Amino acid sequence: MVGMVGDRFSLAIPGIFMVCSEWWAFELISLLSGYFILGLPISIFTAFKLGYGLQDLWFGETVCSIAICIILIIVMWRADWQRQLEECKNK
């Protein structure tokens, strides 16, 4: 259940980042690096090294989704939304 919540947020928040023109590269780098640097090694370690098998292959993806979600929420929280609104008005 926790993985589903993190996964939904990590899919919804990048939509917000794609609208903001200067953030799309950060969003892309955070997703790719999160899944390939954090999620994949954790999945391989828990599934094969610890011997849990394929049933725990999703553990790394869950950890990665939650980590990406937390990072993107922090970035959104600190954003200057008034400036973003002005940029959208000028387009």
Secondary structure per residue as TSV (DSSP state, phi and psi in degrees):
chain	resnum	aa	ss	phi	psi
A	1	M	-	360.0	-42.0
A	2	V	H	-63.7	-39.5
A	3	G	H	-63.6	-35.8
A	4	M	H	-67.0	-39.4
A	5	V	H	-66.0	-47.0
A	6	G	H	-62.8	-37.1
A	7	D	H	-67.6	-40.3
A	8	R	H	-65.4	-42.6
A	9	F	H	-66.7	-38.9
A	10	S	H	-72.5	-9.9
A	11	L	H	-96.1	-30.8
A	12	A	H	-82.2	-40.5
A	13	I	H	-63.6	-40.1
A	14	P	H	-60.5	-24.4
A	15	G	H	-63.1	-37.4
A	16	I	H	-67.8	-40.2
A	17	F	H	-67.2	-32.1
A	18	M	H	-69.2	-30.6
A	19	V	H	-68.8	-38.8
A	20	C	S	-77.9	114.5
A	21	S	G	-60.6	-35.7
A	22	E	G	-86.8	-7.0
A	23	W	G	-96.8	-6.1
A	24	W	H	-64.0	-34.8
A	25	A	H	-69.2	-40.3
A	26	F	H	-62.4	-42.7
A	27	E	H	-63.6	-43.1
A	28	L	H	-65.8	-44.3
A	29	I	H	-65.5	-40.2
A	30	S	H	-67.0	-39.7
A	31	L	H	-67.4	-48.8
A	32	L	H	-65.1	-45.4
A	33	S	H	-68.3	-35.7
A	34	G	I	-63.1	-46.5
A	35	Y	I	-73.7	-38.2
A	36	F	I	-88.6	-29.5
A	37	I	I	-92.8	-35.1
A	38	L	I	-102.7	-52.4
A	39	G	I	-69.8	-47.6
A	40	L	H	-64.4	-46.7
A	41	P	H	-62.9	-38.7
A	42	I	H	-65.2	-41.0
A	43	S	H	-62.0	-46.4
A	44	I	H	-65.0	-40.9
A	45	F	I	-64.6	-48.3
A	46	T	I	-71.1	-34.8
A	47	A	I	-78.2	-41.2
A	48	F	I	-109.8	-42.0
A	49	K	I	-73.7	-40.8
A	50	L	S	-84.1	-10.7
A	51	G	-	79.5	20.7
A	52	Y	-	-78.5	-18.0
A	53	G	-	83.8	-166.5
A	54	L	G	-71.3	-18.7
A	55	Q	G	-65.7	-27.4
A	56	D	G	-103.5	17.0
A	57	L	T	-67.0	-25.2
A	58	W	H	-79.5	-10.0
A	59	F	H	-61.4	-43.2
A	60	G	H	-64.0	-38.0
A	61	E	H	-66.6	-38.0
A	62	T	H	-66.2	-46.1
A	63	V	H	-61.5	-42.2
A	64	C	H	-64.6	-44.1
A	65	S	H	-61.4	-42.7
A	66	I	H	-67.6	-41.5
A	67	A	H	-64.1	-45.3
A	68	I	H	-62.5	-41.0
A	69	C	H	-61.0	-44.6
A	70	I	H	-64.4	-44.0
A	71	I	H	-63.0	-44.8
A	72	L	H	-69.6	-33.9
A	73	I	H	-66.5	-40.3
A	74	I	H	-62.9	-42.3
A	75	V	H	-65.7	-41.6
A	76	M	H	-65.0	-37.8
A	77	W	H	-63.5	-36.8
A	78	R	T	-89.7	0.1
A	79	A	S	-71.5	153.3
A	80	D	-	-92.4	92.0
A	81	W	H	-73.7	-25.5
A	82	Q	H	-65.7	-40.3
A	83	R	H	-67.1	-39.2
A	84	Q	H	-63.0	-38.6
A	85	L	H	-64.7	-41.2
A	86	E	H	-64.6	-39.4
A	87	E	H	-65.1	-38.0
A	88	C	H	-68.2	-35.8
A	89	K	H	-66.1	-34.9
A	90	N	H	-78.1	-13.6
A	91	K	-	-78.9	360.0
